[in-house]
Amino acid sequence: MVCRNSRLVLGAATLLLGAGVVRAQDMPDPQAMRTQIQLIVQERPRESEAAARAFLMLVAPNLVPTLDSLKAGAGLIRGENQPLIVIDGVPQPDLSGSRLLGDQYWAEVAQLTVQFGMVQNLNRRDSVRAQLVGKMFGLEANARAQQRSYRNASEANRAPIRKQIEALITQHFDLEDRLRGLEIADIERRLADVRAENQRRRDKRAEFIKFAVEDIVRDALRPQ
Protein backbone atom coordinates (compact mmCIF):
# COMPACT_ATOMS: atom_id res chain seq x y z
CA MET A 1 0.00 0.00 0.00
CA VAL A 2 2.77 2.41 0.86
CA CYS A 3 4.43 2.31 -2.56
CA ARG A 4 1.62 0.82 -4.61
CA ASN A 5 0.53 4.03 -6.31
CA SER A 6 3.35 6.55 -6.61
CA ARG A 7 1.03 9.29 -7.83
CA LEU A 8 -1.00 9.13 -4.62
CA VAL A 9 1.78 8.17 -2.24
CA LEU A 10 4.19 11.04 -2.85
CA GLY A 11 1.76 13.08 -4.91
CA ALA A 12 2.19 16.82 -5.06
CA ALA A 13 5.44 16.77 -3.12
CA THR A 14 7.50 14.84 -5.67
CA LEU A 15 5.84 16.52 -8.59
CA LEU A 16 6.41 20.04 -7.29
CA LEU A 17 9.95 19.39 -6.14
CA GLY A 18 10.87 17.88 -9.50
CA ALA A 19 9.32 20.80 -11.36
CA GLY A 20 11.13 23.38 -9.25
CA VAL A 21 7.82 24.86 -8.05
CA VAL A 22 8.80 24.21 -4.44
CA ARG A 23 12.46 24.58 -3.54
CA ALA A 24 14.45 21.62 -2.27
CA GLN A 25 15.13 23.15 1.14
CA ASP A 26 11.38 23.24 1.86
CA MET A 27 10.89 19.48 1.75
CA PRO A 28 12.88 16.23 1.82
CA ASP A 29 13.81 14.56 -1.44
CA PRO A 30 11.46 11.83 -2.72
CA GLN A 31 13.62 8.97 -1.42
CA ALA A 32 13.77 10.55 2.04
CA MET A 33 10.00 10.94 1.96
CA ARG A 34 9.53 7.27 1.13
CA THR A 35 11.86 6.34 3.96
CA GLN A 36 9.92 8.49 6.43
CA ILE A 37 6.64 6.94 5.34
CA GLN A 38 8.02 3.40 5.62
CA LEU A 39 9.39 4.07 9.12
CA ILE A 40 6.05 5.39 10.35
CA VAL A 41 4.20 2.40 8.87
CA GLN A 42 6.63 0.02 10.56
CA GLU A 43 7.04 1.75 13.93
CA ARG A 44 3.48 3.14 14.29
CA PRO A 45 4.26 6.06 16.63
CA ARG A 46 1.26 7.52 18.43
CA GLU A 47 2.40 11.10 17.77
CA SER A 48 2.02 10.45 14.05
CA GLU A 49 -1.63 9.59 14.56
CA ALA A 50 -2.21 12.95 16.25
CA ALA A 51 -0.34 14.84 13.52
CA ALA A 52 -2.21 13.04 10.74
CA ARG A 53 -5.58 13.73 12.30
CA ALA A 54 -4.75 17.41 12.85
CA PHE A 55 -3.62 17.81 9.24
CA LEU A 56 -6.69 16.03 7.92
CA MET A 57 -8.88 18.40 9.92
CA LEU A 58 -7.23 21.27 8.02
CA VAL A 59 -7.15 19.96 4.45
CA ALA A 60 -9.93 17.35 4.23
CA PRO A 61 -12.16 17.35 7.35
CA ASN A 62 -14.72 15.21 5.52
CA LEU A 63 -12.25 12.31 5.70
CA VAL A 64 -11.78 12.29 9.49
CA PRO A 65 -14.57 9.70 9.96
CA THR A 66 -12.98 7.61 7.20
CA LEU A 67 -9.63 7.62 8.99
CA ASP A 68 -11.36 6.73 12.25
CA SER A 69 -13.17 3.83 10.58
CA LEU A 70 -9.89 2.49 9.19
CA LYS A 71 -8.39 2.61 12.67
CA ALA A 72 -11.45 1.04 14.28
CA GLY A 73 -11.51 -1.78 11.75
CA ALA A 74 -7.82 -2.52 12.18
CA GLY A 75 -8.13 -2.33 15.96
CA LEU A 76 -11.02 -4.78 16.09
CA ILE A 77 -9.11 -7.37 14.10
CA ARG A 78 -5.65 -6.77 15.54
CA GLY A 79 -5.05 -5.99 19.19
CA GLU A 80 -3.86 -2.38 19.45
CA ASN A 81 -0.63 -3.32 21.21
CA GLN A 82 0.19 -6.33 19.07
CA PRO A 83 3.55 -5.77 17.34
CA LEU A 84 3.82 -5.56 13.56
CA ILE A 85 6.12 -8.19 12.07
CA VAL A 86 8.54 -6.69 9.53
CA ILE A 87 11.00 -8.72 7.44
CA ASP A 88 13.52 -6.86 5.26
CA GLY A 89 11.49 -3.68 5.65
CA VAL A 90 8.24 -5.29 4.49
CA PRO A 91 5.25 -5.63 6.88
CA GLN A 92 4.21 -9.28 7.02
CA PRO A 93 0.68 -10.69 7.14
CA ASP A 94 -0.42 -12.24 10.41
CA LEU A 95 -2.68 -15.18 11.12
CA SER A 96 -5.65 -12.92 11.96
CA GLY A 97 -5.78 -11.50 8.43
CA SER A 98 -5.52 -7.89 9.66
CA ARG A 99 -2.68 -6.84 7.35
CA LEU A 100 -4.88 -5.01 4.84
CA LEU A 101 -6.77 -2.80 7.31
CA GLY A 102 -3.67 -2.14 9.39
CA ASP A 103 -1.60 -1.22 6.35
CA GLN A 104 -4.33 1.02 4.97
CA TYR A 105 -4.66 2.94 8.23
CA TRP A 106 -0.96 3.36 8.90
CA ALA A 107 -0.12 4.12 5.27
CA GLU A 108 -2.64 6.96 5.45
CA VAL A 109 -1.30 8.17 8.79
CA ALA A 110 2.28 8.10 7.48
CA GLN A 111 1.39 9.94 4.29
CA LEU A 112 -0.51 12.68 6.12
CA THR A 113 2.19 13.07 8.79
CA VAL A 114 4.98 13.56 6.24
CA GLN A 115 2.85 15.97 4.20
CA PHE A 116 1.96 17.95 7.33
CA GLY A 117 5.64 18.51 8.06
CA MET A 118 6.28 19.59 4.49
CA VAL A 119 3.46 22.15 4.52
CA GLN A 120 4.69 23.54 7.85
CA ASN A 121 8.22 23.97 6.46
CA LEU A 122 6.93 25.60 3.28
CA ASN A 123 4.67 27.94 5.24
CA ARG A 124 7.70 29.51 6.92
CA ARG A 125 8.89 30.74 3.53
CA ASP A 126 5.72 31.22 1.50
CA SER A 127 2.26 30.99 3.05
CA VAL A 128 0.51 31.36 -0.31
CA ARG A 129 2.27 28.35 -1.79
CA ALA A 130 1.81 26.41 1.45
CA GLN A 131 -1.94 26.96 1.28
CA LEU A 132 -2.12 25.70 -2.29
CA VAL A 133 0.05 22.66 -1.54
CA GLY A 134 -2.14 21.89 1.47
CA LYS A 135 -5.21 21.93 -0.77
CA MET A 136 -3.46 19.59 -3.20
CA PHE A 137 -2.68 17.17 -0.38
CA GLY A 138 -6.33 17.31 0.69
CA LEU A 139 -7.40 16.37 -2.83
CA GLU A 140 -4.88 13.52 -2.82
CA ALA A 141 -6.32 12.23 0.47
CA ASN A 142 -9.79 12.25 -1.06
CA ALA A 143 -8.46 10.47 -4.14
CA ARG A 144 -6.90 7.76 -1.97
CA ALA A 145 -10.23 7.31 -0.18
CA GLN A 146 -11.99 6.95 -3.51
CA GLN A 147 -9.28 4.52 -4.61
CA ARG A 148 -10.08 2.29 -1.63
CA SER A 149 -13.78 2.51 -2.44
CA TYR A 150 -13.11 1.62 -6.06
CA ARG A 151 -11.08 -1.42 -5.05
CA ASN A 152 -13.90 -2.75 -2.88
CA ALA A 153 -16.82 -1.77 -5.15
CA SER A 154 -18.67 -4.00 -7.55
CA GLU A 155 -18.08 -3.49 -11.25
CA ALA A 156 -21.46 -1.78 -11.59
CA ASN A 157 -20.59 0.81 -8.95
CA ARG A 158 -17.09 1.62 -10.15
CA ALA A 159 -18.03 4.05 -12.94
CA PRO A 160 -19.33 6.85 -10.64
CA ILE A 161 -16.32 6.41 -8.34
CA ARG A 162 -14.02 6.79 -11.34
CA LYS A 163 -15.77 10.06 -12.22
CA GLN A 164 -15.21 11.34 -8.70
CA ILE A 165 -11.52 10.46 -8.92
CA GLU A 166 -11.33 12.26 -12.28
CA ALA A 167 -12.92 15.37 -10.74
CA LEU A 168 -10.44 15.33 -7.87
CA ILE A 169 -7.42 14.95 -10.15
CA THR A 170 -8.76 17.76 -12.37
CA GLN A 171 -8.85 20.07 -9.35
CA HIS A 172 -5.37 18.86 -8.39
CA PHE A 173 -4.08 19.71 -11.87
CA ASP A 174 -5.62 23.20 -11.69
CA LEU A 175 -3.90 23.90 -8.35
CA GLU A 176 -0.63 22.60 -9.75
CA ASP A 177 -1.07 24.98 -12.67
CA ARG A 178 -1.55 27.89 -10.26
CA LEU A 179 1.66 26.95 -8.44
CA ARG A 180 3.55 26.83 -11.72
CA GLY A 181 2.13 30.25 -12.55
CA LEU A 182 3.52 31.64 -9.28
CA GLU A 183 6.93 30.18 -10.07
CA ILE A 184 6.88 31.64 -13.60
CA ALA A 185 5.96 35.05 -12.17
CA ASP A 186 8.88 34.83 -9.71
CA ILE A 187 11.30 33.91 -12.51
CA GLU A 188 10.05 36.75 -14.70
CA ARG A 189 10.36 39.22 -11.82
CA ARG A 190 13.93 38.13 -11.07
CA LEU A 191 14.81 38.30 -14.76
CA ALA A 192 13.37 41.83 -14.99
CA ASP A 193 15.50 42.90 -12.01
CA VAL A 194 18.65 41.44 -13.59
CA ARG A 195 17.93 43.16 -16.91
CA ALA A 196 17.27 46.49 -15.18
CA GLU A 197 20.55 46.25 -13.27
CA ASN A 198 22.41 45.32 -16.43
CA GLN A 199 20.95 48.31 -18.27
CA ARG A 200 21.81 50.63 -15.37
CA ARG A 201 25.43 49.51 -15.54
CA ARG A 202 25.50 50.09 -19.29
CA ASP A 203 24.03 53.57 -18.89
CA LYS A 204 26.65 54.45 -16.28
CA ARG A 205 29.48 52.62 -18.04
CA ALA A 206 31.83 55.62 -18.23
CA GLU A 207 31.15 56.54 -14.60
CA PHE A 208 31.84 53.00 -13.35
CA ILE A 209 35.09 52.82 -15.35
CA LYS A 210 36.21 56.22 -14.04
CA PHE A 211 35.59 55.24 -10.41
CA ALA A 212 37.41 51.93 -10.87
CA VAL A 213 40.46 53.61 -12.42
CA GLU A 214 40.59 56.22 -9.65
CA ASP A 215 40.46 53.50 -6.99
CA ILE A 216 43.38 51.67 -8.62
CA VAL A 217 45.46 54.86 -8.93
CA ARG A 218 44.79 55.93 -5.33
CA ASP A 219 45.75 52.47 -4.13
CA ALA A 220 48.98 52.63 -6.17
CA LEU A 221 49.99 55.94 -4.52
CA ARG A 222 49.05 54.87 -1.00
CA PRO A 223 52.14 54.58 1.27
CA GLN A 224 53.26 51.01 1.77
C-alpha positions as CSV (number, residue, x, y, z in Angstrom):
1,M,0.0,0.0,0.0
2,V,2.8,2.4,0.9
3,C,4.4,2.3,-2.6
4,R,1.6,0.8,-4.6
5,N,0.5,4.0,-6.3
6,S,3.4,6.5,-6.6
7,R,1.0,9.3,-7.8
8,L,-1.0,9.1,-4.6
9,V,1.8,8.2,-2.2
10,L,4.2,11.0,-2.8
11,G,1.8,13.1,-4.9
12,A,2.2,16.8,-5.1
13,A,5.4,16.8,-3.1
14,T,7.5,14.8,-5.7
15,L,5.8,16.5,-8.6
16,L,6.4,20.0,-7.3
17,L,9.9,19.4,-6.1
18,G,10.9,17.9,-9.5
19,A,9.3,20.8,-11.4
20,G,11.1,23.4,-9.3
21,V,7.8,24.9,-8.0
22,V,8.8,24.2,-4.4
23,R,12.5,24.6,-3.5
24,A,14.5,21.6,-2.3
25,Q,15.1,23.2,1.1
26,D,11.4,23.2,1.9
27,M,10.9,19.5,1.7
28,P,12.9,16.2,1.8
29,D,13.8,14.6,-1.4
30,P,11.5,11.8,-2.7
31,Q,13.6,9.0,-1.4
32,A,13.8,10.5,2.0
33,M,10.0,10.9,2.0
34,R,9.5,7.3,1.1
35,T,11.9,6.3,4.0
36,Q,9.9,8.5,6.4
37,I,6.6,6.9,5.3
38,Q,8.0,3.4,5.6
39,L,9.4,4.1,9.1
40,I,6.0,5.4,10.3
41,V,4.2,2.4,8.9
42,Q,6.6,0.0,10.6
43,E,7.0,1.7,13.9
44,R,3.5,3.1,14.3
45,P,4.3,6.1,16.6
46,R,1.3,7.5,18.4
47,E,2.4,11.1,17.8
48,S,2.0,10.5,14.0
49,E,-1.6,9.6,14.6
50,A,-2.2,12.9,16.2
51,A,-0.3,14.8,13.5
52,A,-2.2,13.0,10.7
53,R,-5.6,13.7,12.3
54,A,-4.7,17.4,12.8
55,F,-3.6,17.8,9.2
56,L,-6.7,16.0,7.9
57,M,-8.9,18.4,9.9
58,L,-7.2,21.3,8.0
59,V,-7.2,20.0,4.5
60,A,-9.9,17.3,4.2
61,P,-12.2,17.3,7.3
62,N,-14.7,15.2,5.5
63,L,-12.2,12.3,5.7
64,V,-11.8,12.3,9.5
65,P,-14.6,9.7,10.0
66,T,-13.0,7.6,7.2
67,L,-9.6,7.6,9.0
68,D,-11.4,6.7,12.3
69,S,-13.2,3.8,10.6
70,L,-9.9,2.5,9.2
71,K,-8.4,2.6,12.7
72,A,-11.4,1.0,14.3
73,G,-11.5,-1.8,11.7
74,A,-7.8,-2.5,12.2
75,G,-8.1,-2.3,16.0
76,L,-11.0,-4.8,16.1
77,I,-9.1,-7.4,14.1
78,R,-5.6,-6.8,15.5
79,G,-5.1,-6.0,19.2
80,E,-3.9,-2.4,19.5
81,N,-0.6,-3.3,21.2
82,Q,0.2,-6.3,19.1
83,P,3.5,-5.8,17.3
84,L,3.8,-5.6,13.6
85,I,6.1,-8.2,12.1
86,V,8.5,-6.7,9.5
87,I,11.0,-8.7,7.4
88,D,13.5,-6.9,5.3
89,G,11.5,-3.7,5.6
90,V,8.2,-5.3,4.5
91,P,5.2,-5.6,6.9
92,Q,4.2,-9.3,7.0
93,P,0.7,-10.7,7.1
94,D,-0.4,-12.2,10.4
95,L,-2.7,-15.2,11.1
96,S,-5.7,-12.9,12.0
97,G,-5.8,-11.5,8.4
98,S,-5.5,-7.9,9.7
99,R,-2.7,-6.8,7.4
100,L,-4.9,-5.0,4.8
101,L,-6.8,-2.8,7.3
102,G,-3.7,-2.1,9.4
103,D,-1.6,-1.2,6.3
104,Q,-4.3,1.0,5.0
105,Y,-4.7,2.9,8.2
106,W,-1.0,3.4,8.9
107,A,-0.1,4.1,5.3
108,E,-2.6,7.0,5.4
109,V,-1.3,8.2,8.8
110,A,2.3,8.1,7.5
111,Q,1.4,9.9,4.3
112,L,-0.5,12.7,6.1
113,T,2.2,13.1,8.8
114,V,5.0,13.6,6.2
115,Q,2.9,16.0,4.2
116,F,2.0,18.0,7.3
117,G,5.6,18.5,8.1
118,M,6.3,19.6,4.5
119,V,3.5,22.2,4.5
120,Q,4.7,23.5,7.8
121,N,8.2,24.0,6.5
122,L,6.9,25.6,3.3
123,N,4.7,27.9,5.2
124,R,7.7,29.5,6.9
125,R,8.9,30.7,3.5
126,D,5.7,31.2,1.5
127,S,2.3,31.0,3.1
128,V,0.5,31.4,-0.3
129,R,2.3,28.4,-1.8
130,A,1.8,26.4,1.5
131,Q,-1.9,27.0,1.3
132,L,-2.1,25.7,-2.3
133,V,0.0,22.7,-1.5
134,G,-2.1,21.9,1.5
135,K,-5.2,21.9,-0.8
136,M,-3.5,19.6,-3.2
137,F,-2.7,17.2,-0.4
138,G,-6.3,17.3,0.7
139,L,-7.4,16.4,-2.8
140,E,-4.9,13.5,-2.8
141,A,-6.3,12.2,0.5
142,N,-9.8,12.2,-1.1
143,A,-8.5,10.5,-4.1
144,R,-6.9,7.8,-2.0
145,A,-10.2,7.3,-0.2
146,Q,-12.0,6.9,-3.5
147,Q,-9.3,4.5,-4.6
148,R,-10.1,2.3,-1.6
149,S,-13.8,2.5,-2.4
150,Y,-13.1,1.6,-6.1
151,R,-11.1,-1.4,-5.0
152,N,-13.9,-2.8,-2.9
153,A,-16.8,-1.8,-5.2
154,S,-18.7,-4.0,-7.5
155,E,-18.1,-3.5,-11.2
156,A,-21.5,-1.8,-11.6
157,N,-20.6,0.8,-8.9
158,R,-17.1,1.6,-10.2
159,A,-18.0,4.1,-12.9
160,P,-19.3,6.8,-10.6
161,I,-16.3,6.4,-8.3
162,R,-14.0,6.8,-11.3
163,K,-15.8,10.1,-12.2
164,Q,-15.2,11.3,-8.7
165,I,-11.5,10.5,-8.9
166,E,-11.3,12.3,-12.3
167,A,-12.9,15.4,-10.7
168,L,-10.4,15.3,-7.9
169,I,-7.4,15.0,-10.1
170,T,-8.8,17.8,-12.4
171,Q,-8.9,20.1,-9.4
172,H,-5.4,18.9,-8.4
173,F,-4.1,19.7,-11.9
174,D,-5.6,23.2,-11.7
175,L,-3.9,23.9,-8.4
176,E,-0.6,22.6,-9.8
177,D,-1.1,25.0,-12.7
178,R,-1.6,27.9,-10.3
179,L,1.7,27.0,-8.4
180,R,3.6,26.8,-11.7
181,G,2.1,30.2,-12.5
182,L,3.5,31.6,-9.3
183,E,6.9,30.2,-10.1
184,I,6.9,31.6,-13.6
185,A,6.0,35.1,-12.2
186,D,8.9,34.8,-9.7
187,I,11.3,33.9,-12.5
188,E,10.1,36.8,-14.7
189,R,10.4,39.2,-11.8
190,R,13.9,38.1,-11.1
191,L,14.8,38.3,-14.8
192,A,13.4,41.8,-15.0
193,D,15.5,42.9,-12.0
194,V,18.7,41.4,-13.6
195,R,17.9,43.2,-16.9
196,A,17.3,46.5,-15.2
197,E,20.6,46.3,-13.3
198,N,22.4,45.3,-16.4
199,Q,21.0,48.3,-18.3
200,R,21.8,50.6,-15.4
201,R,25.4,49.5,-15.5
202,R,25.5,50.1,-19.3
203,D,24.0,53.6,-18.9
204,K,26.6,54.5,-16.3
205,R,29.5,52.6,-18.0
206,A,31.8,55.6,-18.2
207,E,31.2,56.5,-14.6
208,F,31.8,53.0,-13.3
209,I,35.1,52.8,-15.4
210,K,36.2,56.2,-14.0
211,F,35.6,55.2,-10.4
212,A,37.4,51.9,-10.9
213,V,40.5,53.6,-12.4
214,E,40.6,56.2,-9.7
215,D,40.5,53.5,-7.0
216,I,43.4,51.7,-8.6
217,V,45.5,54.9,-8.9
218,R,44.8,55.9,-5.3
219,D,45.8,52.5,-4.1
220,A,49.0,52.6,-6.2
221,L,50.0,55.9,-4.5
222,R,49.1,54.9,-1.0
223,P,52.1,54.6,1.3
224,Q,53.3,51.0,1.8
